[in-house]
Amino acid sequence: MTHLVDFMIVMPLAPQLLRTLGLPPAALGQLVFLYTLGAGAAGLVLGAVIHRFERRALLLAVYGGFALALLLTALAPSLPALLAARVLAGACGGVLSSLIQATVADCVPLEGRAAALGTVMTGHALASVVGVPLGLAIASALDWRLAFGALLLLALPVALGIRRRVPRLPARPASPAAGAGGKALLALSPALLLTVTVSGSAYAVGAYFAPFWVGNVGIGDAQLPLVYLVAGALSLFTSPLVGRLADRHGRFEVFVAATLLSIVVILQTTHAALLPAWLAVALGAAFFLTVYGRWIPALALLSELPRAEHRGGFMMINGVVTQLSMGVGALAAGLMIDIDAGGRLAGFDSVGQLAAAVSLLAIPLAWKCADASRRARRAGI
């Protein structure tokens, strides 16, 4: 939750950042770009060397770097200092999701892994329902710097909890017999393509959800946060539930069901016209619950594919691919839509059709991953 709040809260704090530091509007783009640049570079580096380190120590080191980034962000006196702090935040906080997922996958047996991932992913809901609203309230009442300071105070007991509760996972040097180079990458290419389809299709719609819901569906700016609050509150229950279902009935089977349901909701969302406020909130929440809920069985399925000594590195690379896919999805959607003088989006129905088609492509890719996992288990790998 803590590293997600740090990422999510920057854009809502934009007016205060611009005003107090005297920044031009273009600085916001620089902050986001440098965060993702730091995350991508760190993900590639960690993906290559993660197997050499004891996992709990690495997790504590990266989380410590994230805490330092929070401190530097809160104390930043100028734009260059703030940009440097956000690079560090991206390099540490931006890779924490992948590192946490890899740690969960290594700690939890296969039969309970999806439920564990679903439980951990409730951190996304907590960030939306509790973290961001509370941080914005602190910034509004006092100062934007104190929002990051409060997050730093929360990060300290989290670090202590990691030290006390996360088991030690020794380094796992890759064995020559495990395969390497182009052959290993080719074997995992369906998994990475699955990530591209799931995250790219989600963000193609998600990136422009807010302006479409305000301009076309007619929900007010004051009511829009209700969509995220309802989705976040419900996902506290649905995320663990989806994980338990995936453990009980199969990752692939639950992924297919979640994907087909998400396609229906994507098409309804992107073709929506004026709606009553209650229905707009309900449909918007359904979009986020279904589109992001399919990630839980997908992640559990992906964690089964690499050998144990390669799992951490693969999850880090997968995290980089996730961020790139989100950017490509948003870019593709931006090329397909126009915004008129009244704030209405044209072409969003075409974005939904493309996202639905790409989501369908995820199903055969997931089947290929599931088949590879079954064959690996039969071979005792």
HELIX and SHEET records of a PDB file:
HELIX    1   1 THR A    2  MET A    8  1                                   7    
HELIX    2   2 ALA A   14  LEU A   21  1                                   8    
HELIX    3   3 ALA A   26  VAL A   49  1                                  24    
HELIX    4   4 ILE A   50  ARG A   52  5                                   3    
HELIX    5   5 ARG A   55  LEU A   75  1                                  21    
HELIX    6   6 LEU A   79  CYS A  107  1                                  29    
HELIX    7   7 LEU A  110  GLY A  112  5                                   3    
HELIX    8   8 ARG A  113  VAL A  120  1                                   8    
HELIX    9   9 THR A  122  LEU A  126  1                                   5    
HELIX   10  10 ALA A  127  GLY A  131  3                                   5    
HELIX   11  11 VAL A  132  ALA A  141  1                                  10    
HELIX   12  12 TRP A  144  ARG A  165  1                                  22    
HELIX   13  13 PRO A  176  ALA A  178  5                                   3    
HELIX   14  14 GLY A  181  GLY A  206  1                                  26    
HELIX   15  15 PHE A  209  GLY A  215  1                                   7    
HELIX   16  16 LEU A  224  HIS A  249  1                                  26    
HELIX   17  17 ARG A  251  THR A  270  1                                  20    
HELIX   18  18 ALA A  277  GLY A  293  1                                  17    
HELIX   19  19 TRP A  295  SER A  303  1                                   9    
HELIX   20  20 ALA A  308  MET A  336  1                                  29    
HELIX   21  21 PHE A  348  ARG A  378  1                                  31    
SHEET    1   A 2 ASP A 338  ILE A 339  0                                        
SHEET    2   A 2 LEU A 345  ALA A 346 -1                                        
END                                                                             
